[in-house]
Amino acid sequence: MLELKAGDARLILHPNMGGGIAELSVDHKPVLRPWSGQMEEGPFALASNILVPFSNRIDGGFRFDGTYFPMDRNMESDPFAIHGDGFQKEWSVTSASYSEATLHLSDGAFGPFRYEANQRFSLTGDLLTITLTMTNRAEIALPFGGGFHPWFPRTAQTRLQANTPTHWPEGAGGLPATQTPQTPPDDFDFSGGKPLPDRWINCGFSSWDGTARVEQGDDAVSLTIKSETLTNAIIYSPNADCGFFCFEPVSHPVNAHNLPVMPGLKVLQPDEDLSMTMILDWSIQ
C-alpha cells in the first residue's frame, strides 16, 4: 500500500487491489468509510473504487457501429458486467511524493475494450483531487465512460444535499426501469438537503450540477463532492443501519450503452483520451 500525507489529512492507496483507496482521514477521523482490511471481502470493502472503462451495469452486451459486443459478467454476485475491470486489476505506481501519486493500468481489457488508464491523486490539508484518464488502445472506435465509487460513512446525523433533478428508476437487476429519466420521488429529492431514505436506494441521477454536500454532524468530517467533468451520479445505500452510502460521480447512466443515444458516453477513436475528475473538499465544516 502507498501512504500520502498533507497536514492532518492521510490517504492510503491500494494499487494491488484495483488501484482503490483504503483510507482517507483527517485528524484521525474518516472522510471515507475505511477498508475492512480483509482481502477476501473483495474490492467493495475498500473506501473507494475506480470505474473504467464504464460505470455500473451493461445488460448482456451492446451494439455499436453495426456490431454486437457481448459483455460477460465479472462478479459472481451480479448477473451483468459491472464497473469495468479497472477496479479488479493491479495498478503500478509510476510516481509518488509526500502528497501526490500516479497509478497506471497498462492492460485494461473487457469485452471489446482495450485501454490504458492513469489515476493521479493530489492531497492537501483541505481536499483530495483524483483525475482519471483512459486511452483507447483498441483498433476500433468504442463508447467509453467511467467515474468514481467512494463509500461514505452513514450515521443518524448524515445528510445529503445534491441538485439532481432527474433520476432513472431502478428496475430488475439494478438496470433502469425506463428509457428516459424521471422526476424523483420526494425521498429521493436531495436538492434541499435531507437524510438518506430509510429504504433501499440504488439508482442513477442525471443533470447533476457537479456539487454535492455531505453533512456528518459535529464530531465527524463533513465535505463537498465536486466535479467539473461529470454530470451523472449513482446513489446507493441499502438501509439506515448499513453504516455507509455511496455518491458516485460518473459520466453516464446505468446501462447507457443500451439506452437511446448512449447518454454520457464518449466515442474514443484509437489512441484518443478521456479524462474526468472528482474533488473531495472538507475545508468547510
C-alpha positions as CSV (number, residue, x, y, z in Angstrom):
1,M,0.0,0.0,0.0
2,L,1.0,3.6,-0.5
3,E,0.5,6.4,2.0
4,L,0.2,10.1,1.3
5,K,0.0,12.9,3.9
6,A,-0.7,16.6,3.9
7,G,-1.4,18.5,7.1
8,D,-3.9,16.4,9.1
9,A,-5.0,14.5,6.0
10,R,-3.9,10.9,5.4
11,L,-4.6,8.9,2.2
12,I,-3.8,5.2,1.8
13,L,-3.9,3.7,-1.7
14,H,-4.1,0.0,-2.5
15,P,-2.5,-0.3,-6.0
16,N,-2.7,-4.1,-5.9
17,M,-6.4,-4.0,-5.2
18,G,-7.8,-2.3,-8.2
19,G,-6.0,1.0,-7.6
20,G,-8.5,1.7,-4.9
21,I,-8.4,3.9,-1.7
22,A,-8.1,2.0,1.6
23,E,-8.3,5.1,3.8
24,L,-8.9,8.8,3.7
25,S,-9.0,10.5,7.0
26,V,-8.5,13.9,8.6
27,D,-7.2,14.3,12.1
28,H,-7.8,10.5,12.5
29,K,-11.5,10.9,11.6
30,P,-12.8,9.1,8.5
31,V,-13.7,11.0,5.4
32,L,-14.5,7.8,3.6
33,R,-15.6,4.5,5.2
34,P,-12.2,2.8,5.9
35,W,-11.2,-0.5,4.3
36,S,-12.1,-3.6,6.3
37,G,-8.6,-4.9,5.8
38,Q,-9.9,-8.3,4.7
39,M,-8.8,-9.2,1.2
40,E,-11.3,-11.9,1.0
41,E,-14.2,-9.4,1.2
42,G,-13.2,-8.1,-2.2
43,P,-12.7,-4.6,-3.7
44,F,-16.1,-3.2,-2.5
45,A,-14.8,-3.4,1.1
46,L,-12.4,-0.6,0.2
47,A,-13.0,3.1,0.9
48,S,-13.3,4.0,-2.9
49,N,-13.1,2.2,-6.2
50,I,-12.3,3.4,-9.7
51,L,-14.7,2.8,-12.6
52,V,-13.2,2.3,-16.0
53,P,-13.9,1.8,-18.9
54,F,-17.5,2.2,-17.9
55,S,-19.7,2.7,-14.8
56,N,-22.2,0.4,-13.3
57,R,-24.0,-2.3,-15.4
58,I,-24.4,-3.3,-19.0
59,D,-27.2,-5.6,-19.9
60,G,-25.5,-8.5,-21.6
61,G,-23.7,-6.5,-24.2
62,F,-24.3,-3.7,-26.6
63,R,-24.5,-2.9,-30.3
64,F,-22.2,-0.2,-31.7
65,D,-21.4,0.8,-35.3
66,G,-23.2,-2.3,-36.6
67,T,-21.5,-4.9,-34.4
68,Y,-22.9,-6.5,-31.2
69,F,-20.3,-6.9,-28.4
70,P,-21.2,-9.4,-25.7
71,M,-20.2,-8.4,-22.2
72,D,-19.7,-11.3,-19.7
73,R,-20.4,-10.9,-16.0
74,N,-17.3,-10.2,-13.9
75,M,-18.6,-10.7,-10.4
76,E,-20.4,-13.8,-9.0
77,S,-22.7,-11.5,-7.1
78,D,-24.1,-9.8,-10.2
79,P,-25.7,-11.2,-13.4
80,F,-24.3,-8.3,-15.6
81,A,-21.0,-6.8,-16.5
82,I,-20.4,-4.2,-13.8
83,H,-18.0,-1.3,-13.4
84,G,-15.5,-2.4,-16.0
85,D,-12.3,-4.2,-14.9
86,G,-10.1,-1.4,-13.6
87,F,-11.3,-2.0,-10.0
88,Q,-10.3,-5.7,-10.2
89,K,-6.8,-5.3,-11.6
90,E,-3.4,-4.5,-10.2
91,W,-2.1,-0.9,-10.9
92,S,1.5,0.1,-10.9
93,V,2.9,3.2,-9.1
94,T,4.5,5.4,-11.7
95,S,5.3,8.3,-9.4
96,A,4.9,9.2,-5.8
97,S,5.8,12.0,-3.4
98,Y,4.8,13.0,0.1
99,S,1.3,14.2,-1.1
100,E,0.9,13.2,-4.7
101,A,0.9,9.9,-6.6
102,T,0.1,8.5,-10.1
103,L,-1.1,4.9,-10.7
104,H,-1.1,3.2,-14.1
105,L,-3.0,0.4,-15.6
106,S,-1.5,-1.0,-18.8
107,D,-3.7,-4.0,-19.6
108,G,-7.3,-2.9,-19.4
109,A,-9.3,-5.5,-21.3
110,F,-13.1,-6.0,-21.0
111,G,-15.2,-7.2,-23.9
112,P,-14.1,-5.2,-26.9
113,F,-12.4,-2.6,-24.8
114,R,-8.6,-2.4,-24.7
115,Y,-7.2,0.6,-22.9
116,E,-4.6,2.1,-20.6
117,A,-5.5,4.3,-17.6
118,N,-3.9,6.6,-15.1
119,Q,-5.1,7.9,-11.8
120,R,-3.5,11.0,-10.4
121,F,-4.0,11.7,-6.7
122,S,-3.2,15.1,-5.2
123,L,-3.7,15.6,-1.5
124,T,-3.7,18.8,0.5
125,G,-4.8,19.6,4.0
126,D,-8.2,20.6,2.8
127,L,-9.0,18.4,-0.2
128,L,-8.3,15.4,-2.4
129,T,-8.3,15.6,-6.2
130,I,-8.4,12.5,-8.3
131,T,-8.1,12.6,-12.1
132,L,-8.8,9.5,-14.1
133,T,-7.5,9.4,-17.7
134,M,-8.2,6.5,-20.1
135,T,-6.8,5.9,-23.5
136,N,-8.5,3.7,-26.1
137,R,-6.0,1.0,-27.2
138,A,-8.4,-1.0,-29.3
139,E,-8.1,-0.9,-33.1
140,I,-11.7,0.4,-33.4
141,A,-13.7,3.4,-32.0
142,L,-15.7,2.5,-28.9
143,P,-18.0,4.3,-26.4
144,F,-16.1,4.9,-23.2
145,G,-17.1,6.1,-19.8
146,G,-16.3,5.8,-16.1
147,G,-16.2,7.6,-12.8
148,F,-15.6,7.2,-9.1
149,H,-17.2,5.0,-6.4
150,P,-16.5,6.4,-3.0
151,W,-18.1,4.9,0.1
152,F,-19.0,7.4,2.8
153,P,-19.9,6.8,6.5
154,R,-23.6,6.9,7.2
155,T,-25.0,7.7,10.7
156,A,-28.2,9.1,12.1
157,Q,-26.6,12.6,11.5
158,T,-25.7,12.1,7.8
159,R,-27.5,14.5,5.4
160,L,-27.0,14.8,1.7
161,Q,-27.6,17.9,-0.5
162,A,-27.3,17.5,-4.3
163,N,-29.1,19.1,-7.2
164,T,-30.0,16.0,-9.2
165,P,-33.3,17.0,-10.9
166,T,-33.9,13.7,-12.7
167,H,-33.4,10.1,-11.9
168,W,-33.5,6.7,-13.5
169,P,-35.9,4.4,-11.5
170,E,-34.3,1.1,-10.7
171,G,-35.7,-2.0,-12.4
172,A,-34.8,-5.7,-12.4
173,G,-31.2,-6.5,-11.8
174,G,-30.3,-2.9,-11.0
175,L,-31.0,-1.7,-14.6
176,P,-33.0,1.4,-15.3
177,A,-36.8,0.7,-15.4
178,T,-37.3,3.5,-18.0
179,Q,-35.7,4.6,-21.3
180,T,-35.7,8.3,-20.1
181,P,-35.0,9.9,-16.7
182,Q,-38.0,10.8,-14.5
183,T,-38.7,13.2,-11.7
184,P,-37.5,11.6,-8.5
185,P,-39.9,10.8,-5.6
186,D,-39.9,13.1,-2.7
187,D,-37.5,11.0,-0.6
188,F,-35.0,10.8,-3.5
189,D,-35.0,14.6,-4.0
190,F,-31.9,15.9,-2.2
191,S,-32.0,19.4,-3.6
192,G,-32.8,21.0,-0.2
193,G,-30.6,18.7,1.9
194,K,-32.0,15.8,3.9
195,P,-31.2,12.5,5.4
196,L,-31.0,9.5,3.1
197,P,-34.2,7.4,2.8
198,D,-34.7,4.6,5.2
199,R,-35.5,2.3,2.3
200,W,-33.2,0.9,-0.4
201,I,-31.8,3.3,-2.9
202,N,-29.7,2.3,-5.8
203,C,-30.3,4.3,-8.9
204,G,-28.8,6.9,-11.3
205,F,-29.4,10.6,-11.3
206,S,-28.8,12.9,-14.3
207,S,-28.3,16.7,-14.8
208,W,-26.2,16.9,-11.6
209,D,-24.7,20.3,-11.3
210,G,-21.3,19.0,-10.1
211,T,-21.6,19.8,-6.4
212,A,-22.9,17.7,-3.6
213,R,-22.7,18.4,0.2
214,V,-22.4,15.7,2.8
215,E,-23.1,16.8,6.4
216,Q,-21.9,14.3,9.0
217,G,-22.5,16.1,12.3
218,D,-20.3,18.0,14.8
219,D,-17.9,15.1,15.6
220,A,-17.3,13.9,12.1
221,V,-15.9,15.2,8.8
222,S,-18.4,16.9,6.5
223,L,-17.4,17.6,3.0
224,T,-18.3,18.8,-0.5
225,I,-18.1,16.5,-3.6
226,K,-17.2,18.3,-6.7
227,S,-16.7,17.6,-10.4
228,E,-16.4,19.9,-13.4
229,T,-16.4,17.0,-15.8
230,L,-19.2,14.7,-14.6
231,T,-22.9,15.3,-14.7
232,N,-24.3,12.0,-13.5
233,A,-24.3,10.3,-10.1
234,I,-25.3,7.0,-8.6
235,I,-26.7,7.0,-5.1
236,Y,-26.6,3.7,-3.3
237,S,-27.4,2.7,0.3
238,P,-29.4,-0.4,1.4
239,N,-31.0,1.0,4.6
240,A,-30.5,3.3,7.5
241,D,-28.5,0.8,9.5
242,C,-25.9,-0.3,6.9
243,G,-23.3,2.2,8.0
244,F,-22.4,3.6,4.6
245,F,-23.8,5.2,1.4
246,C,-22.3,5.8,-2.0
247,F,-22.5,9.0,-4.0
248,E,-20.7,8.1,-7.2
249,P,-19.8,10.9,-9.7
250,V,-20.0,9.1,-13.1
251,S,-20.1,10.0,-16.8
252,H,-23.3,8.2,-17.8
253,P,-26.5,6.5,-16.6
254,V,-26.6,2.8,-15.8
255,N,-26.7,0.7,-19.0
256,A,-26.1,3.7,-21.1
257,H,-24.7,1.5,-23.8
258,N,-28.2,0.3,-24.4
259,L,-30.1,3.5,-23.9
260,P,-31.2,5.8,-26.8
261,V,-28.2,7.9,-28.0
262,M,-25.9,6.3,-25.3
263,P,-26.2,9.3,-23.0
264,G,-23.0,10.4,-21.3
265,L,-20.7,8.0,-23.2
266,K,-17.9,9.4,-25.4
267,V,-16.8,7.6,-28.5
268,L,-13.0,7.4,-28.5
269,Q,-11.1,6.8,-31.6
270,P,-8.0,4.6,-31.3
271,D,-5.4,6.3,-29.0
272,E,-7.8,9.0,-28.0
273,D,-8.1,10.0,-24.4
274,L,-11.0,10.7,-21.9
275,S,-10.4,12.4,-18.6
276,M,-12.6,13.0,-15.5
277,T,-12.0,14.5,-12.1
278,M,-13.5,14.2,-8.6
279,I,-12.6,16.5,-5.7
280,L,-13.4,15.8,-2.1
281,D,-13.2,19.1,-0.2
282,W,-13.5,19.2,3.6
283,S,-12.3,22.8,4.0
284,I,-15.8,23.9,5.2
285,Q,-17.2,22.2,8.3
